[in-house]
Structures are given as structure tokens and as C-alpha cells.
């Protein structure tokens, strides 16, 4: 038997035991357990969605960052043939001393 098959079989056994335990609960207690599982299920569903969407968001952020850096570099220099001079050197020089 493969390891994946063993893990899947174990998960099915655990699920069956949990469903059996749920059936043994009184109706009022079962309703509270169901409500709690529903709330936690929604929480975990949001977490899984966020985890799945995270790589796409990270790629989009990296792409936007590269574009912003490229725009900043392009606007901070002037070309005169082969010579590149930063725009910061233009204008009055401020001596601090």
C-alpha cells in the first residue's frame, strides 16, 4: 500500500469516527457543535482563499515595484550622448559648512 493511500485511508477513518461521534450527541449540543464548525469553516475558507491568491498578489506587487523603480531611474537622469548626468547636480549647490 502506498503512503498516500495510507494517509487518505486514515483521513477517511477519522472523518467517519467524527461523524459517528456527532450522531451520538444530543440535538441541542449537536446544533452548537455545528454552528461552531460552520464559523470555523468560514474562517478557514477565507484563510485558504487568501493563501491561494497570495502568489498572484505578490507577483503583481513585484511587477508594479519594478515599474516604479524603472520610472524613477528614468526621470532622475539626463542623457547627453554618452554622458549621463543626474538632475540632482543641476541648480544651485548648497554648502552645508
C-alpha positions as CSV (number, residue, x, y, z in Angstrom):
1,X,0.0,0.0,0.0
2,X,1.3,3.4,-1.0
3,X,2.0,6.1,1.6
4,X,-0.6,8.5,0.0
5,X,-3.2,5.7,0.1
6,X,-2.5,5.1,3.8
7,X,-2.9,8.8,4.6
8,X,-6.1,9.0,2.6
9,X,-7.5,5.9,4.4
10,X,-6.6,7.3,7.8
11,X,-8.3,10.6,7.0
12,X,-11.4,8.7,6.0
13,X,-11.4,6.7,9.2
14,X,-11.0,9.9,11.2
15,X,-13.9,11.6,9.3
16,X,-16.2,8.5,9.9
17,X,-15.4,8.5,13.6
18,X,-16.1,12.2,13.9
19,X,-19.4,11.8,12.1
20,X,-20.3,8.9,14.4
21,X,-19.5,10.9,17.4
22,X,-21.6,13.8,16.1
23,X,-24.6,11.4,15.7
24,X,-24.3,10.4,19.3
25,X,-24.6,14.0,20.6
26,X,-27.9,15.4,21.8
27,X,-29.7,17.6,19.3
28,X,-29.1,20.9,21.3
29,X,-25.4,20.1,21.7
30,X,-25.2,18.9,18.0
31,X,-26.6,22.3,16.9
32,X,-23.9,24.2,19.0
33,X,-21.2,22.0,17.5
34,X,-22.5,22.5,14.0
35,X,-22.6,26.3,14.5
36,X,-19.1,26.3,15.8
37,X,-17.8,24.2,12.9
38,X,-19.6,26.5,10.4
39,X,-17.9,29.6,11.9
40,X,-14.5,27.9,11.9
41,X,-15.1,26.6,8.4
42,X,-15.8,30.1,7.1
43,X,-12.6,31.3,8.8
44,X,-10.5,28.5,7.3
45,X,-12.1,29.1,3.9
46,X,-11.0,32.7,4.0
47,X,-7.5,31.7,5.0
48,X,-7.3,29.2,2.2
49,X,-8.5,31.7,-0.4
50,X,-6.0,34.2,0.9
51,X,-3.2,31.7,0.7
52,X,-4.2,30.7,-2.9
53,X,-4.5,34.3,-4.0
54,X,-1.2,35.4,-2.3
55,X,1.2,34.3,-5.0
56,X,-0.7,36.3,-7.7
57,X,-0.8,39.4,-5.4
58,X,2.9,39.1,-4.8
59,X,3.7,38.8,-8.5
60,X,1.6,41.8,-9.2
61,X,3.3,43.8,-6.4
62,X,6.8,42.8,-7.7
63,X,5.8,43.9,-11.2
64,X,4.5,47.2,-10.0
65,X,7.6,47.8,-7.9
66,X,9.9,47.1,-10.9
67,X,7.9,49.5,-13.0
68,X,8.1,52.2,-10.3
69,X,11.8,51.8,-10.0
70,X,12.2,52.0,-13.7
71,X,10.2,55.2,-13.9
72,X,12.2,56.7,-11.0
73,X,15.5,55.9,-12.7
74,X,14.4,57.2,-16.0
75,X,13.3,60.6,-14.6
76,X,16.3,61.1,-12.3
77,X,18.9,61.4,-15.1
78,X,19.6,63.3,-18.3
79,X,21.5,61.9,-21.3
80,X,23.8,63.9,-23.5
81,X,25.1,61.4,-26.0
82,X,27.3,59.0,-24.0
83,X,27.2,61.1,-20.8
84,X,24.6,60.5,-18.1
85,X,24.2,63.3,-15.6
86,X,21.8,63.2,-12.6
87,X,19.3,66.0,-12.4
88,X,20.4,66.4,-8.8
89,X,23.6,68.1,-10.0
90,X,21.6,70.9,-11.7
91,X,20.8,74.1,-10.0
92,X,22.4,75.8,-7.0
93,X,24.9,74.0,-4.9
94,X,24.2,74.1,-1.2
95,X,27.2,74.2,1.1
96,X,26.4,72.9,4.5
97,X,29.6,74.2,6.1
